[in-house]
C-alpha cells in the first residue's frame, strides 16, 4: 500500500484531535504542517518529535521516505497568515 497526503492526515488527526493538519507529498516524500495548541511552550525539536514519534513505524516500513514537519501553535499560524 502506498500512503498519500490524505492518509497521513487521517493517521495523525486522532493524535491531535483539535489540530489543523495539512500534508502534501511527491511520491514518498512528505511535507506536513500541524497547528495545535499542545505545542505551546515546547521547543521546535520537541514539537517535531511529537509528530515524528507517531510516524516512526511508517518511516521504518519505507512508505514515507522523507518527512518535513512544520509544527506550529495556533498563534504562530495566525502570524504566518497575517504576514503573507
N, CA, C and O atoms as a CHARMM CRD file, in Angstrom:
* protein
*
  336
    1    1 UNK  N      0.82600  -1.19100   0.00000 PROA 1      0.00000
    2    1 UNK  CA     0.00000   0.00000   0.00000 PROA 1      0.00000
    3    1 UNK  C      0.86800   1.25100   0.00000 PROA 1      0.00000
    4    1 UNK  O      1.88100   1.31500   0.69700 PROA 1      0.00000
    5    2 UNK  N      0.47400   2.21700  -0.76600 PROA 2      0.00000
    6    2 UNK  CA     1.21300   3.46300  -0.86200 PROA 2      0.00000
    7    2 UNK  C      0.45400   4.57100  -0.13900 PROA 2      0.00000
    8    2 UNK  O     -0.72800   4.79700  -0.40100 PROA 2      0.00000
    9    3 UNK  N      1.12500   5.24600   0.75600 PROA 3      0.00000
   10    3 UNK  CA     0.49100   6.29900   1.53800 PROA 3      0.00000
   11    3 UNK  C      0.47400   7.60400   0.73900 PROA 3      0.00000
   12    3 UNK  O      1.42200   7.91200   0.01600 PROA 3      0.00000
   13    4 UNK  N     -0.61100   8.36400   0.87700 PROA 4      0.00000
   14    4 UNK  CA    -0.65000   9.69400   0.27500 PROA 4      0.00000
   15    4 UNK  C     -0.90900  10.72500   1.36800 PROA 4      0.00000
   16    4 UNK  O     -1.01800  10.37900   2.54400 PROA 4      0.00000
   17    5 UNK  N     -1.00600  11.99400   0.97300 PROA 5      0.00000
   18    5 UNK  CA    -1.15500  13.08000   1.94500 PROA 5      0.00000
   19    5 UNK  C     -2.42200  12.90300   2.78000 PROA 5      0.00000
   20    5 UNK  O     -2.39200  13.11600   3.99200 PROA 5      0.00000
   21    6 UNK  N     -3.53300  12.51800   2.15100 PROA 6      0.00000
   22    6 UNK  CA    -4.78200  12.32800   2.89400 PROA 6      0.00000
   23    6 UNK  C     -4.65700  11.21000   3.93100 PROA 6      0.00000
   24    6 UNK  O     -5.20400  11.31300   5.02900 PROA 6      0.00000
   25    7 UNK  N     -3.93600  10.14600   3.58100 PROA 7      0.00000
   26    7 UNK  CA    -3.71300   9.05000   4.52100 PROA 7      0.00000
   27    7 UNK  C     -2.93300   9.53900   5.74600 PROA 7      0.00000
   28    7 UNK  O     -3.23300   9.16700   6.88000 PROA 7      0.00000
   29    8 UNK  N     -1.93000  10.37700   5.49200 PROA 8      0.00000
   30    8 UNK  CA    -1.11100  10.88500   6.58900 PROA 8      0.00000
   31    8 UNK  C     -1.95300  11.76600   7.51100 PROA 8      0.00000
   32    8 UNK  O     -1.84600  11.66300   8.73300 PROA 8      0.00000
   33    9 UNK  N     -2.78200  12.62300   6.93700 PROA 9      0.00000
   34    9 UNK  CA    -3.66700  13.46400   7.74900 PROA 9      0.00000
   35    9 UNK  C     -4.60400  12.59000   8.58000 PROA 9      0.00000
   36    9 UNK  O     -4.77500  12.82200   9.77700 PROA 9      0.00000
   37   10 UNK  N     -5.20600  11.58900   7.94900 PROA 10     0.00000
   38   10 UNK  CA    -6.13200  10.69600   8.65400 PROA 10     0.00000
   39   10 UNK  C     -5.42100   9.94100   9.78200 PROA 10     0.00000
   40   10 UNK  O     -6.01700   9.67000  10.82500 PROA 10     0.00000
   41   11 UNK  N     -4.15300   9.60700   9.56900 PROA 11     0.00000
   42   11 UNK  CA    -3.37300   8.90500  10.58300 PROA 11     0.00000
   43   11 UNK  C     -3.07000   9.82600  11.77400 PROA 11     0.00000
   44   11 UNK  O     -3.16000   9.40100  12.92600 PROA 11     0.00000
   45   12 UNK  N     -2.71500  11.06500  11.50000 PROA 12     0.00000
   46   12 UNK  CA    -2.30700  11.99500  12.55700 PROA 12     0.00000
   47   12 UNK  C     -3.48300  12.60600  13.32000 PROA 12     0.00000
   48   12 UNK  O     -3.35900  12.89600  14.51000 PROA 12     0.00000
   49   13 UNK  N     -4.61200  12.80500  12.65700 PROA 13     0.00000
   50   13 UNK  CA    -5.71200  13.56200  13.25600 PROA 13     0.00000
   51   13 UNK  C     -6.17100  13.01900  14.61700 PROA 13     0.00000
   52   13 UNK  O     -6.40400  13.81800  15.52500 PROA 13     0.00000
   53   14 UNK  N     -6.31100  11.70100  14.80000 PROA 14     0.00000
   54   14 UNK  CA    -6.73600  11.21700  16.12200 PROA 14     0.00000
   55   14 UNK  C     -5.74600  11.55000  17.24100 PROA 14     0.00000
   56   14 UNK  O     -6.13600  11.64900  18.40400 PROA 14     0.00000
   57   15 UNK  N     -4.48100  11.72100  16.89600 PROA 15     0.00000
   58   15 UNK  CA    -3.45700  12.03900  17.88900 PROA 15     0.00000
   59   15 UNK  C     -3.45200  13.52700  18.23200 PROA 15     0.00000
   60   15 UNK  O     -2.98600  13.92900  19.29800 PROA 15     0.00000
   61   16 UNK  N     -3.97600  14.33700  17.31500 PROA 16     0.00000
   62   16 UNK  CA    -4.09000  15.78500  17.50300 PROA 16     0.00000
   63   16 UNK  C     -5.53300  16.17100  17.14500 PROA 16     0.00000
   64   16 UNK  O     -5.76300  16.80700  16.11600 PROA 16     0.00000
   65   17 UNK  N     -6.51100  15.78800  17.99300 PROA 17     0.00000
   66   17 UNK  CA    -7.91900  15.91400  17.59900 PROA 17     0.00000
   67   17 UNK  C     -8.37800  17.33300  17.30100 PROA 17     0.00000
   68   17 UNK  O     -9.29500  17.52800  16.50300 PROA 17     0.00000
   69   18 UNK  N     -7.75700  18.32500  17.92700 PROA 18     0.00000
   70   18 UNK  CA    -8.18100  19.70900  17.70800 PROA 18     0.00000
   71   18 UNK  C     -7.28200  20.44400  16.72100 PROA 18     0.00000
   72   18 UNK  O     -7.43300  21.64900  16.52300 PROA 18     0.00000
   73   19 UNK  N     -6.35600  19.73100  16.10700 PROA 19     0.00000
   74   19 UNK  CA    -5.36300  20.36700  15.24800 PROA 19     0.00000
   75   19 UNK  C     -5.88300  20.63000  13.84100 PROA 19     0.00000
   76   19 UNK  O     -6.80000  19.97000  13.35000 PROA 19     0.00000
   77   20 UNK  N     -5.26100  21.61900  13.21800 PROA 20     0.00000
   78   20 UNK  CA    -5.39100  21.85900  11.79000 PROA 20     0.00000
   79   20 UNK  C     -4.17900  21.18700  11.16200 PROA 20     0.00000
   80   20 UNK  O     -3.04200  21.53500  11.48000 PROA 20     0.00000
   81   21 UNK  N     -4.41100  20.23300  10.27800 PROA 21     0.00000
   82   21 UNK  CA    -3.31000  19.47500   9.68800 PROA 21     0.00000
   83   21 UNK  C     -3.38100  19.57500   8.16900 PROA 21     0.00000
   84   21 UNK  O     -4.43000  19.35900   7.56200 PROA 21     0.00000
   85   22 UNK  N     -2.24300  19.90600   7.57300 PROA 22     0.00000
   86   22 UNK  CA    -2.11200  19.91400   6.11100 PROA 22     0.00000
   87   22 UNK  C     -0.95900  18.98400   5.75800 PROA 22     0.00000
   88   22 UNK  O      0.01000  18.86100   6.50700 PROA 22     0.00000
   89   23 UNK  N     -1.07600  18.34000   4.62000 PROA 23     0.00000
   90   23 UNK  CA     0.02600  17.49700   4.15500 PROA 23     0.00000
   91   23 UNK  C      0.06400  17.50900   2.63800 PROA 23     0.00000
   92   23 UNK  O     -0.95300  17.68700   1.97000 PROA 23     0.00000
   93   24 UNK  N      1.25100  17.31600   2.12100 PROA 24     0.00000
   94   24 UNK  CA     1.45300  17.19400   0.68000 PROA 24     0.00000
   95   24 UNK  C      2.55700  16.18500   0.46900 PROA 24     0.00000
   96   24 UNK  O      3.43500  16.01700   1.31600 PROA 24     0.00000
   97   25 UNK  N      2.50800  15.51100  -0.67500 PROA 25     0.00000
   98   25 UNK  CA     3.57800  14.56200  -0.94600 PROA 25     0.00000
   99   25 UNK  C      3.89900  14.51500  -2.43100 PROA 25     0.00000
  100   25 UNK  O      3.05400  14.76900  -3.29000 PROA 25     0.00000
  101   26 UNK  N      5.14000  14.18400  -2.69100 PROA 26     0.00000
  102   26 UNK  CA     5.61100  13.81700  -4.02500 PROA 26     0.00000
  103   26 UNK  C      6.21500  12.44700  -3.84400 PROA 26     0.00000
  104   26 UNK  O      7.28900  12.29900  -3.26100 PROA 26     0.00000
  105   27 UNK  N      5.51600  11.44300  -4.34800 PROA 27     0.00000
  106   27 UNK  CA     5.97000  10.07900  -4.11000 PROA 27     0.00000
  107   27 UNK  C      5.93900   9.79000  -2.62300 PROA 27     0.00000
  108   27 UNK  O      4.90800   9.97400  -1.97500 PROA 27     0.00000
  109   28 UNK  N      7.06300   9.33500  -2.07300 PROA 28     0.00000
  110   28 UNK  CA     7.08700   9.00900  -0.64900 PROA 28     0.00000
  111   28 UNK  C      7.82600  10.06300   0.17200 PROA 28     0.00000
  112   28 UNK  O      8.31400   9.77800   1.26500 PROA 28     0.00000
  113   29 UNK  N      7.90400  11.28300  -0.36100 PROA 29     0.00000
  114   29 UNK  CA     8.46700  12.42000   0.38000 PROA 29     0.00000
  115   29 UNK  C      7.31700  13.33700   0.76900 PROA 29     0.00000
  116   29 UNK  O      6.55700  13.79300  -0.08600 PROA 29     0.00000
  117   30 UNK  N      7.19500  13.60400   2.06500 PROA 30     0.00000
  118   30 UNK  CA     6.04300  14.31900   2.60100 PROA 30     0.00000
  119   30 UNK  C      6.42600  15.61100   3.30100 PROA 30     0.00000
  120   30 UNK  O      7.47700  15.71500   3.93300 PROA 30     0.00000
  121   31 UNK  N      5.54900  16.58500   3.17000 PROA 31     0.00000
  122   31 UNK  CA     5.57600  17.79600   3.97600 PROA 31     0.00000
  123   31 UNK  C      4.29200  17.79100   4.78600 PROA 31     0.00000
  124   31 UNK  O      3.20900  17.57100   4.24300 PROA 31     0.00000
  125   32 UNK  N      4.41200  18.03100   6.07000 PROA 32     0.00000
  126   32 UNK  CA     3.21500  18.08000   6.90700 PROA 32     0.00000
  127   32 UNK  C      3.29200  19.30700   7.81800 PROA 32     0.00000
  128   32 UNK  O      4.34900  19.64900   8.34900 PROA 32     0.00000
  129   33 UNK  N      2.14600  19.94800   7.97800 PROA 33     0.00000
  130   33 UNK  CA     2.01800  21.07600   8.89700 PROA 33     0.00000
  131   33 UNK  C      0.94200  20.70300   9.91100 PROA 33     0.00000
  132   33 UNK  O     -0.18000  20.34900   9.54800 PROA 33     0.00000
  133   34 UNK  N      1.30700  20.79000  11.19000 PROA 34     0.00000
  134   34 UNK  CA     0.36600  20.51700  12.27000 PROA 34     0.00000
  135   34 UNK  C      0.28200  21.77600  13.12300 PROA 34     0.00000
  136   34 UNK  O      1.28000  22.23500  13.67900 PROA 34     0.00000
  137   35 UNK  N     -0.91800  22.32200  13.21700 PROA 35     0.00000
  138   35 UNK  CA    -1.15000  23.52000  14.03500 PROA 35     0.00000
  139   35 UNK  C     -1.98800  23.06900  15.23000 PROA 35     0.00000
  140   35 UNK  O     -3.15400  22.70400  15.08500 PROA 35     0.00000
  141   36 UNK  N     -1.37400  23.10200  16.41300 PROA 36     0.00000
  142   36 UNK  CA    -2.06600  22.56200  17.58400 PROA 36     0.00000
  143   36 UNK  C     -1.61600  23.29600  18.85100 PROA 36     0.00000
  144   36 UNK  O     -0.44100  23.62200  19.01600 PROA 36     0.00000
  145   37 UNK  N     -2.57600  23.54500  19.73500 PROA 37     0.00000
  146   37 UNK  CA    -2.28500  24.24300  20.99000 PROA 37     0.00000
  147   37 UNK  C     -1.35600  23.43300  21.89900 PROA 37     0.00000
  148   37 UNK  O     -0.72200  23.99900  22.79000 PROA 37     0.00000
  149   38 UNK  N     -1.26900  22.13000  21.68800 PROA 38     0.00000
  150   38 UNK  CA    -0.39200  21.30700  22.54000 PROA 38     0.00000
  151   38 UNK  C      1.08200  21.65400  22.34600 PROA 38     0.00000
  152   38 UNK  O      1.92400  21.24200  23.14400 PROA 38     0.00000
  153   39 UNK  N      1.40200  22.40800  21.29500 PROA 39     0.00000
  154   39 UNK  CA     2.79500  22.80000  21.04900 PROA 39     0.00000
  155   39 UNK  C      3.20200  24.04400  21.83600 PROA 39     0.00000
  156   39 UNK  O      4.37500  24.41500  21.83600 PROA 39     0.00000
  157   40 UNK  N      2.25100  24.69000  22.50200 PROA 40     0.00000
  158   40 UNK  CA     2.56200  25.88100  23.29800 PROA 40     0.00000
  159   40 UNK  C      3.65500  25.55600  24.31100 PROA 40     0.00000
  160   40 UNK  O      3.56900  24.55700  25.02500 PROA 40     0.00000
  161   41 UNK  N      4.67000  26.39400  24.37000 PROA 41     0.00000
  162   41 UNK  CA     5.72400  26.24500  25.36600 PROA 41     0.00000
  163   41 UNK  C      6.73700  25.15700  25.06300 PROA 41     0.00000
  164   41 UNK  O      7.64200  24.91500  25.86200 PROA 41     0.00000
  165   42 UNK  N      6.59700  24.49200  23.90900 PROA 42     0.00000
  166   42 UNK  CA     7.55400  23.43700  23.55100 PROA 42     0.00000
  167   42 UNK  C      8.54000  23.96200  22.51500 PROA 42     0.00000
  168   42 UNK  O      8.18800  24.75800  21.64500 PROA 42     0.00000
  169   43 UNK  N      9.77500  23.50000  22.62700 PROA 43     0.00000
  170   43 UNK  CA    10.79200  23.86200  21.64100 PROA 43     0.00000
  171   43 UNK  C     10.49300  23.15300  20.32200 PROA 43     0.00000
  172   43 UNK  O      9.78700  22.14500  20.28500 PROA 43     0.00000
  173   44 UNK  N     11.04400  23.69900  19.24900 PROA 44     0.00000
  174   44 UNK  CA    10.80800  23.17000  17.91200 PROA 44     0.00000
  175   44 UNK  C     11.10800  21.67700  17.83200 PROA 44     0.00000
  176   44 UNK  O     10.33200  20.91200  17.26000 PROA 44     0.00000
  177   45 UNK  N     12.23500  21.26600  18.40600 PROA 45     0.00000
  178   45 UNK  CA    12.61400  19.85000  18.32300 PROA 45     0.00000
  179   45 UNK  C     11.61600  18.97400  19.08500 PROA 45     0.00000
  180   45 UNK  O     11.33400  17.85500  18.65700 PROA 45     0.00000
  181   46 UNK  N     11.08200  19.45900  20.19600 PROA 46     0.00000
  182   46 UNK  CA    10.09100  18.68900  20.94700 PROA 46     0.00000
  183   46 UNK  C      8.79500  18.53800  20.13900 PROA 46     0.00000
  184   46 UNK  O      8.15800  17.48600  20.16000 PROA 46     0.00000
  185   47 UNK  N      8.42400  19.59200  19.43800 PROA 47     0.00000
  186   47 UNK  CA     7.21500  19.54700  18.60700 PROA 47     0.00000
  187   47 UNK  C      7.38300  18.53600  17.48200 PROA 47     0.00000
  188   47 UNK  O      6.48800  17.73500  17.21200 PROA 47     0.00000
  189   48 UNK  N      8.54700  18.58300  16.82700 PROA 48     0.00000
  190   48 UNK  CA     8.79600  17.65900  15.71800 PROA 48     0.00000
  191   48 UNK  C      8.85200  16.22100  16.21500 PROA 48     0.00000
  192   48 UNK  O      8.37900  15.31000  15.53600 PROA 48     0.00000
  193   49 UNK  N      9.42600  16.01300  17.39200 PROA 49     0.00000
  194   49 UNK  CA     9.49600  14.66200  17.94600 PROA 49     0.00000
  195   49 UNK  C      8.09600  14.12200  18.24300 PROA 49     0.00000
  196   49 UNK  O      7.85200  12.92400  18.09900 PROA 49     0.00000
  197   50 UNK  N      7.17400  14.99900  18.65900 PROA 50     0.00000
  198   50 UNK  CA     5.80200  14.57500  18.95100 PROA 50     0.00000
  199   50 UNK  C      5.14000  14.00700  17.69700 PROA 50     0.00000
  200   50 UNK  O      4.37800  13.04300  17.77300 PROA 50     0.00000
  201   51 UNK  N      5.43300  14.60500  16.54800 PROA 51     0.00000
  202   51 UNK  CA     4.86800  14.12200  15.28400 PROA 51     0.00000
  203   51 UNK  C      5.67500  12.93300  14.76200 PROA 51     0.00000
  204   51 UNK  O      5.11600  11.90700  14.37300 PROA 51     0.00000
  205   52 UNK  N      6.98600  13.09100  14.76300 PROA 52     0.00000
  206   52 UNK  CA     7.87300  12.04800  14.22500 PROA 52     0.00000
  207   52 UNK  C      7.69400  10.72200  14.96800 PROA 52     0.00000
  208   52 UNK  O      7.74000   9.64900  14.36500 PROA 52     0.00000
  209   53 UNK  N      7.49000  10.81300  16.27800 PROA 53     0.00000
  210   53 UNK  CA     7.31100   9.60100  17.07900 PROA 53     0.00000
  211   53 UNK  C      6.11000   8.77600  16.64700 PROA 53     0.00000
  212   53 UNK  O      6.10800   7.55200  16.77900 PROA 53     0.00000
  213   54 UNK  N      5.09300   9.44900  16.13400 PROA 54     0.00000
  214   54 UNK  CA     3.88600   8.74800  15.69500 PROA 54     0.00000
  215   54 UNK  C      4.08700   8.02700  14.36900 PROA 54     0.00000
  216   54 UNK  O      3.49800   6.97200  14.13300 PROA 54     0.00000
  217   55 UNK  N      4.91500   8.59600  13.51100 PROA 55     0.00000
  218   55 UNK  CA     5.07200   8.03000  12.16500 PROA 55     0.00000
  219   55 UNK  C      6.36600   7.21300  12.00700 PROA 55     0.00000
  220   55 UNK  O      6.70900   6.79400  10.90200 PROA 55     0.00000
  221   56 UNK  N      7.06500   6.99800  13.10200 PROA 56     0.00000
  222   56 UNK  CA     8.32000   6.25800  13.03600 PROA 56     0.00000
  223   56 UNK  C      8.19700   4.90300  12.36900 PROA 56     0.00000
  224   56 UNK  O      9.05600   4.51800  11.57500 PROA 56     0.00000
  225   57 UNK  N      7.12900   4.17400  12.68700 PROA 57     0.00000
  226   57 UNK  CA     6.93100   2.84100  12.09900 PROA 57     0.00000
  227   57 UNK  C      6.66800   2.93800  10.59500 PROA 57     0.00000
  228   57 UNK  O      7.10300   2.08100   9.82600 PROA 57     0.00000
  229   58 UNK  N      5.95300   3.99000  10.18300 PROA 58     0.00000
  230   58 UNK  CA     5.65500   4.16700   8.75600 PROA 58     0.00000
  231   58 UNK  C      6.94300   4.50300   7.99900 PROA 58     0.00000
  232   58 UNK  O      7.15500   4.04000   6.87800 PROA 58     0.00000
  233   59 UNK  N      7.79200   5.31000   8.62300 PROA 59     0.00000
  234   59 UNK  CA     9.08100   5.63800   8.00200 PROA 59     0.00000
  235   59 UNK  C      9.94600   4.38000   7.92300 PROA 59     0.00000
  236   59 UNK  O     10.58700   4.12100   6.90400 PROA 59     0.00000
  237   60 UNK  N      9.95900   3.60500   9.00300 PROA 60     0.00000
  238   60 UNK  CA    10.75000   2.37000   9.02700 PROA 60     0.00000
  239   60 UNK  C     10.28600   1.39500   7.94500 PROA 60     0.00000
  240   60 UNK  O     11.08900   0.64500   7.39100 PROA 60     0.00000
  241   61 UNK  N      8.98000   1.41100   7.64900 PROA 61     0.00000
  242   61 UNK  CA     8.43900   0.49900   6.63800 PROA 61     0.00000
  243   61 UNK  C      8.81200   0.93900   5.22000 PROA 61     0.00000
  244   61 UNK  O      8.70600   0.15500   4.27700 PROA 61     0.00000
  245   62 UNK  N      9.24700   2.19400   5.07100 PROA 62     0.00000
  246   62 UNK  CA     9.60200   2.71000   3.75500 PROA 62     0.00000
  247   62 UNK  C      8.46300   3.41100   3.03800 PROA 62     0.00000
  248   62 UNK  O      8.66500   3.96900   1.95900 PROA 62     0.00000
  249   63 UNK  N      7.25700   3.39300   3.62400 PROA 63     0.00000
  250   63 UNK  CA     6.13400   4.08400   2.97300 PROA 63     0.00000
  251   63 UNK  C      6.37400   5.58200   2.90700 PROA 63     0.00000
  252   63 UNK  O      5.98500   6.24600   1.94700 PROA 63     0.00000
  253   64 UNK  N      7.02400   6.10500   3.94700 PROA 64     0.00000
  254   64 UNK  CA     7.45700   7.50100   3.93800 PROA 64     0.00000
  255   64 UNK  C      8.97300   7.48600   3.92600 PROA 64     0.00000
  256   64 UNK  O      9.60900   6.91900   4.81500 PROA 64     0.00000
  257   65 UNK  N      9.54400   8.11700   2.91000 PROA 65     0.00000
  258   65 UNK  CA    11.00000   8.14500   2.79100 PROA 65     0.00000
  259   65 UNK  C     11.56200   9.37300   3.50200 PROA 65     0.00000
  260   65 UNK  O     12.58400   9.29200   4.18400 PROA 65     0.00000
  261   66 UNK  N     10.89200  10.50100   3.33900 PROA 66     0.00000
  262   66 UNK  CA    11.34300  11.74000   3.96300 PROA 66     0.00000
  263   66 UNK  C     10.12100  12.48900   4.47400 PROA 66     0.00000
  264   66 UNK  O      9.06600  12.49100   3.84000 PROA 66     0.00000
  265   67 UNK  N     10.28200  13.12500   5.63100 PROA 67     0.00000
  266   67 UNK  CA     9.17600  13.85000   6.23500 PROA 67     0.00000
  267   67 UNK  C      9.68000  15.19900   6.73200 PROA 67     0.00000
  268   67 UNK  O     10.55700  15.27300   7.59200 PROA 67     0.00000
  269   68 UNK  N      9.11300  16.25200   6.17900 PROA 68     0.00000
  270   68 UNK  CA     9.40600  17.60800   6.62000 PROA 68     0.00000
  271   68 UNK  C      8.23900  18.05000   7.49900 PROA 68     0.00000
  272   68 UNK  O      7.10000  18.11900   7.03500 PROA 68     0.00000
  273   69 UNK  N      8.51800  18.34800   8.75700 PROA 69     0.00000
  274   69 UNK  CA     7.47200  18.66500   9.72100 PROA 69     0.00000
  275   69 UNK  C      7.51900  20.14900  10.07100 PROA 69     0.00000
  276   69 UNK  O      8.56600  20.68500  10.43400 PROA 69     0.00000
  277   70 UNK  N      6.37100  20.79800   9.95600 PROA 70     0.00000
  278   70 UNK  CA     6.21200  22.15100  10.46400 PROA 70     0.00000
  279   70 UNK  C      5.15800  22.05900  11.56400 PROA 70     0.00000
  280   70 UNK  O      3.98700  21.80000  11.28600 PROA 70     0.00000
  281   71 UNK  N      5.57200  22.26800  12.80300 PROA 71     0.00000
  282   71 UNK  CA     4.67700  22.14900  13.95700 PROA 71     0.00000
  283   71 UNK  C      4.53100  23.52900  14.59300 PROA 71     0.00000
  284   71 UNK  O      5.48700  24.08100  15.13900 PROA 71     0.00000
  285   72 UNK  N      3.32400  24.07200  14.51200 PROA 72     0.00000
  286   72 UNK  CA     3.07000  25.43700  14.94500 PROA 72     0.00000
  287   72 UNK  C      1.97500  25.50800  15.99100 PROA 72     0.00000
  288   72 UNK  O      1.09500  24.64900  16.05400 PROA 72     0.00000
  289   73 UNK  N      2.04600  26.55800  16.81900 PROA 73     0.00000
  290   73 UNK  CA     0.92500  26.85800  17.70300 PROA 73     0.00000
  291   73 UNK  C     -0.10000  27.64700  16.89000 PROA 73     0.00000
  292   73 UNK  O      0.24500  28.22100  15.85700 PROA 73     0.00000
  293   74 UNK  N     -1.34900  27.68300  17.33900 PROA 74     0.00000
  294   74 UNK  CA    -2.34500  28.48400  16.61200 PROA 74     0.00000
  295   74 UNK  C     -1.92700  29.94600  16.45200 PROA 74     0.00000
  296   74 UNK  O     -2.17700  30.55600  15.41200 PROA 74     0.00000
  297   75 UNK  N     -1.29500  30.49900  17.47300 PROA 75     0.00000
  298   75 UNK  CA    -0.85200  31.89500  17.39800 PROA 75     0.00000
  299   75 UNK  C      0.23100  32.06800  16.32400 PROA 75     0.00000
  300   75 UNK  O      0.19600  33.03600  15.56500 PROA 75     0.00000
  301   76 UNK  N      1.18000  31.14600  16.25600 PROA 76     0.00000
  302   76 UNK  CA     2.22500  31.21700  15.22400 PROA 76     0.00000
  303   76 UNK  C      1.61800  31.10100  13.82900 PROA 76     0.00000
  304   76 UNK  O      2.03900  31.79500  12.90400 PROA 76     0.00000
  305   77 UNK  N      0.63100  30.22600  13.68200 PROA 77     0.00000
  306   77 UNK  CA    -0.03800  30.04500  12.38700 PROA 77     0.00000
  307   77 UNK  C     -0.75600  31.33800  11.97800 PROA 77     0.00000
  308   77 UNK  O     -0.68200  31.75500  10.82200 PROA 77     0.00000
  309   78 UNK  N     -1.45200  31.96800  12.93600 PROA 78     0.00000
  310   78 UNK  CA    -2.13600  33.22800  12.64600 PROA 78     0.00000
  311   78 UNK  C     -1.14600  34.28900  12.19500 PROA 78     0.00000
  312   78 UNK  O     -1.42200  35.04100  11.26000 PROA 78     0.00000
  313   79 UNK  N      0.00900  34.35500  12.85500 PROA 79     0.00000
  314   79 UNK  CA     1.02400  35.33300  12.48000 PROA 79     0.00000
  315   79 UNK  C      1.54800  35.07200  11.07100 PROA 79     0.00000
  316   79 UNK  O      1.76900  36.00800  10.30300 PROA 79     0.00000
  317   80 UNK  N      1.74800  33.78500  10.73200 PROA 80     0.00000
  318   80 UNK  CA     2.19200  33.43900   9.37500 PROA 80     0.00000
  319   80 UNK  C      1.17000  33.88900   8.33600 PROA 80     0.00000
  320   80 UNK  O      1.53000  34.45300   7.30300 PROA 80     0.00000
  321   81 UNK  N     -0.11400  33.63200   8.62100 PROA 81     0.00000
  322   81 UNK  CA    -1.17600  34.00400   7.70100 PROA 81     0.00000
  323   81 UNK  C     -1.22900  35.51500   7.51500 PROA 81     0.00000
  324   81 UNK  O     -1.43900  36.00300   6.40400 PROA 81     0.00000
  325   82 UNK  N     -1.03900  36.24800   8.60100 PROA 82     0.00000
  326   82 UNK  CA    -1.10500  37.70900   8.56900 PROA 82     0.00000
  327   82 UNK  C      0.05700  38.30500   7.76900 PROA 82     0.00000
  328   82 UNK  O     -0.06900  39.38000   7.18300 PROA 82     0.00000
  329   83 UNK  N      1.18100  37.59800   7.75200 PROA 83     0.00000
  330   83 UNK  CA     2.37800  38.11900   7.08600 PROA 83     0.00000
  331   83 UNK  C      2.45000  37.77300   5.61400 PROA 83     0.00000
  332   83 UNK  O      3.40100  38.16800   4.94000 PROA 83     0.00000
  333   84 UNK  N      1.46900  37.04500   5.09200 PROA 84     0.00000
  334   84 UNK  CA     1.50900  36.64600   3.68100 PROA 84     0.00000
  335   84 UNK  C      0.88200  37.69800   2.79800 PROA 84     0.00000
  336   84 UNK  O      0.82800  37.52900   1.58000 PROA 84     0.00000
